[in-house]
Each structure stands twice: as C-alpha cells, then as structure tokens.
Amino acid sequence: MLRQELLARYPRSRFNDEGPTVLSGDALAQFLRGHTHAITGLDVLDDAVFRAVPELRLVSKYGVGLDMIDLDAARRHGVAVRWTPGVNRQAVAELTICFMIALCRSIVPLASHLADGGWRRGGGRQLSSCTIGVVGCGCVGQQVARLCRAFGATVLAHDTRAYDAFYRDTGVTPVALDVLLQQSDIVTIHVPLDATTRGLIDAQALGLMKSDAFLINTARGGIVDEQAVKRALTEERLGGAAFDVFAVEPPVDRELLRLPGFIGTPHIGGGTREAALAMGRAAIQGLEGGPGSIDLTSNT
C-alpha cells in the first residue's frame, strides 16, 4: 500500500529490495546516487555519505529515532532532514505495558516451565500497586504514563524539559533521576540516544534501584549499559529487565538473552501494522513538508 502511495507521487522511486535491510557507507552512497530526495529508516547518514552524494537535497525520516543521522553534517551539506515526532507512540507504549505485565507476572519463565512439563503457579504483583518511573516524557513517555495511570499506578517522571501541564493534567509527579530510580518498582526508558543519554543507566544508576525492581528499554540501545544489567541480574540486584533495543542489533550477548529474568525482543516496538502505515505516510508527506513534519536542519 505504501509503495503504491509513494509511486503515485514519485513514479521514478527506487526501493532497497536487493541489498541489506540497513545501508551505510559506500553501499548507502551508491544506492542514493542520482536522487535528490530519500526516505530512510535505520540507514546511517553521516558526513561521508552526504559528501559522496552532493545531489541529495532532502531526507525524510521513517520512524522517530534520529541517532543514525548526523544532523550537523546534513546542515553543512545543505540537506534538509524532515521528521514527524510521535507517529509510533501508541505501538511502543503498548509494548512497554506488555513488558511491565510480563515481568510483574513472570509470564515468560512460567510459560517456559509449563512447556517443559512443569506446573509452578506464580504470584507476582499488579501494576495498580506499582510505582512506575518514566525516564523521558516526550511523545512515547507521556503515552506510557497515561496508560500506567489508567491501571491505577503511581507514576514518577524525569525529563530535562518541563511538561508542567501534562504532569498537572495526569497526576504524574516530576522528580530528579536519582529519586525516580530509588523509588520506582518499574523504570522505563523513553529518551533519545545522544551524547547526553548514552550510558545514562549505568552500574551506578542500577545501584540506586530496588533489588526487586524491573528495568525496561524500548527507546534505543546504548542508553543502558547491558553488561551492568547482566551483572545486576546475575547477582540478584535487579528483579528483571526487558529490552526491545540493543547497543548492537542483532544482539551478540547470548548470556544476557538467556537469563531467566530477562526478556528480549528484536526491535519490534514500532512494528505494528498501524504504526508502520502511520510512519510510512508521515515519511511520504515529509518529502513535501506535510503537516506535522519538522525540518530539523532549518536555521529558522
């Protein structure tokens, strides 16, 4: 459907059907040559790519993560980068809630035990009794907070920006990061990956969390120190963790993936049919500066 919609507007469009799903370096430059406009997802757009394809004038982003695009390099080379925030917020928020319930009720280990012939009935806890800490209160973080409040949970939030109206309207309490980590039964990450957030949840941050607390990352790999999480789980200093994103994808640390207190999924947060359609249409509209799209390299 999306292909037909794009071809209806741009009949000479070219699709990456033959190479790797994600392109970078020379392979990406070669694919983009001869094109002034492009839609990219997880492809790595850096200074070398922009330099190799001087005819490229506009990039419209499929999805919401921007850590794979060097915006300063795009600006230097006169390439407009358009992006529509929040188009997959519901899909990612629902996966986050899924992780919360799965961890609270030990669904994965109990299902595995049952499949092996066992019959161990777990107890667990309800979200309504939890204090949930939302790190990053942008589009996705706010939607996660709303859903958690609908369950009756107490919600704390930390963000470098002030969202006073949202906090007031939803009953969410803004706190410092260390307070959030110390008081939350579940900590969920919803910040972008950049120089200020890389390694944000490290061994020191994990040390502030309750020993039976859960950590969830559906934002970006690299924000959480995966080795520190593995040690905390192994030493029973963390109750459990669930990641949809990893520093290296696919992840290479099989030991982490196999820990009984860990749930891993292959970056499926924004992968619902509804979200894919919304992200695709937003990217197509971004080629023309459609409603909701933001020009990230504009000086105005």
N, C-alpha and C positions, 0 to 999 in steps of 0.2 A: 504493500500500500504506500509506504513512504517513498519507495523508489519511483512509483508512478507519479506521486505528487511532485517530487523533485524534477523528474524528466519533463513533466508538463510545463514547468517554468524554465528549466535549463536542459534542452534536448541533447546537448553535447556532453552531459555529465559523464564522468568516468568513476567506476567503483573499484575498490580494492577487493577483488574476488580471488586473486591467484596467490598473492604473497602472504606473509604472516598477518595475523589479525591486527597487530600493533606494529607500526612502522617507526623507524627513527634513522638518523644519519643519512648516509648515501641512498639507502633504499627509499626513504621518505622523499628526499630531494628529487630523485629520479621520477617518482610517481607524480609529484606536484608540478614538474616542469611543463611549461606551456599553459598553465592555468593561473588565472588572476584571482579566483575565489576558491575556497576549500571549506569543507566541513570535516572536522577532526574530532576524535574521541579521546583515546588514551595515547595517541601518537605524540612523540616527543619533538616539539618545535623549539629549537634553540638557535643561537646566532649562526651556527654553521649552515643550518637548513635555510634560514632567511637569506643568507649571503649567496647560497647556491641557487636560489630561485628568486631572482630580483623582480620577476614579473608578478609575483604573488602580492596582492594588494589587500586581501581581506580573508580572515579566518573566522568561521562561525563555529562555536563550540557545542558539540553534542555531549550533554551531561553537564555536571556542575563543578567538578574538580578542575582546578587550574594549575596544579603543581607541575604539569608536564609542558606548560607553555612559558617561555621566557618573555614576559611582557615588556621588559626593558629593551630586549633585543628587537622585539616586534616594533616597538616605538622608534628605535633608531633606524630601522629599515623602512619605516613608513607603512607598516602593515597594521591595518585595523583588526582588532580582535573583539568579536561580539559574543556576548554570553547572556543567558537568561537564568537568573537565580531561582532556585526553589521548585523547578519543574518535577523533580522526583521526590519531593519531601514526604509525600504520603507513603510511597513504597519503602523508603529507607526507614521511616518511623515505624511502620508496621513490622518490618523485620526486627527492629530493635526491641519492640514489645514482645515479639516471638522469642527472642533470645532471653529476655527477662523471665518470662514464664517457664521456658525450658530449663533455665538454671535454677529457679526457685523450686521447681517440682522434680528436679533430677530426671527429666524425661529421657534424655539420651542414654545415660547409663542404665536406667531401669528397663528401657526398651531393649537394649542390647542384652541385658541379663535375661529378660524374658525369652528373647530369640534363642538364647543358649540353653533354654530349658529350666531356667530358674523362676522363682516366684517371690520376689522381695518387694514388699509394699512399702513405699517411701512416704514420708510425711510432707516435708517442705513447708513453704510459707506462701501467703497470699501477697500480691502486690499492694493490696489495700493497707497492709501493716508495715510496708517498707518506707524508708526514707530514700528517695532516689535523687542522685546528684547529676545534673545535666551540665557537662562542660562544653560551652559553646551554645549560645542561644540565638542563632540565626534561624533561617527558614526551617531546617530539619529539627534543630534543637527545640524550637518553640512547639513544633507539632508533636514531638515526643513528650514534651512537658504537658501539653493539653491531654494527650491520651493517658498519661500516668495519673493526672488529676481526675480524669473520668473514672479510673479504677479506685479512686479514693486515697491514693498515695500522697504522702508529703513530698514536695518537690523543692529541692535547692538548685540554684543555678549560678554558674560563674561565667562571665564574659568580660572582655576588655571594653566592650561598648555598653552603654546604658540602655536598657529596654524597660524603663520605668512603667510605661503604660501597660505593656504586656504583663509585667510582674503584678501590677495592681489588679488588672482585669482577671487574672487566672489564679491568684493566690500563691504564686511561686515566689520563693524567698531568695534574693540575690545574696551571695556570700563570697568571701575570699576562697581561693582554690584550696588552701590547706584546711580550712574549716569544712568545705564540702567533702574532701577526701576523708577526713576524720569522722564525720557524722553520717555518711551515706551507707546504706546497705547495698545499694547498686550504684555504680558510677558508669555513666555512658558518655562517650566522646563524640562531639559533633563540631569540631573546629576544622578549618582548612589546614593543609600541610604547607608551612612556610618556615622561614628561618626562626620565627618566634615560637613555633609549636613543635618543631622537630625534637623528638626525645622529651616531650613535655611530661609524659607519665613514665618516669624512670624508677630506679630502685628506691630512691629517696621518697618519691611520691607514693609508691606502693607501700612503703613502710609506714605511711600515715593511715592507711586504710585498715578497717577492721579485719581480723583474721578470717572471718566468715563472709566477708563482702564479695560481691561479684563485679567484674570489670567487663565492659562491652565496648567494642570499637567497630563502628560501621562507617567511619569517616575516611581516613586514609592510613595506610601503613606508614611507619616511620614516626608517627606521633607517640606510639607506645614502644618501649624497649621490650621486645619479645623475649629476649634472653632473661631479663629481670622477671618477667611474668612467669616464665618456665621455672625459674628457681623458687619463686614465691609459691607456686602451685605445688611443686615437688616437696617443699619444706612445710607445707600446710600453713603458710602465712597469708593465703588468699583462698577464699571459698570456691572460686571458679571464674572462668573467663570465656567470652565468646567473641570471636573476631570474624568479620566478613572481609577484612582487608589486611594486607601484609606488606612488610617492607620490600620483600621480593615476591613477585607473583608470576607463576605459582610458588607457594612457599616451599622451602627446601628443608626446614627443620621438622623431620618426621617425629622426633621425640615429643615436641610440643603438641603436634596434632593428635598424638595417640594418648596424651594424658587423660585420665578419666574425668578430670574436672574441666576439660577444655572442649569447646565446640568451635569448629571452623567451617566456614562456607566459602565458596570460590567467587567472591566479589559479586554477589547477586542482589545487593541492596536496591539498586535502581533498575533491576532487570525485569520487572513485571511488564506485561503487555501494555497496560495503561501508561506506565511511566516511559517505556520505550517509544510509544506513539507520541506522547507529550514532548519528550526530549527531541525526537526527530523533527516534529513540526516546528518547535522553537528554533532548532538549528536552521531549518529552511527559511523561516521568517527572518532569522538573524542575518542572512545574506542580503536582505533588503532593508535592514534596520526596522524590523517589525515591532509590534507592541510588546513591551516587556524586555526587549533586548537592550543590553548596556554595552557601549563602546568602551572597553577597558583601556585602550591606548589613546583615547582622546585627551587633549590638554584642556578641554573646556569643562 
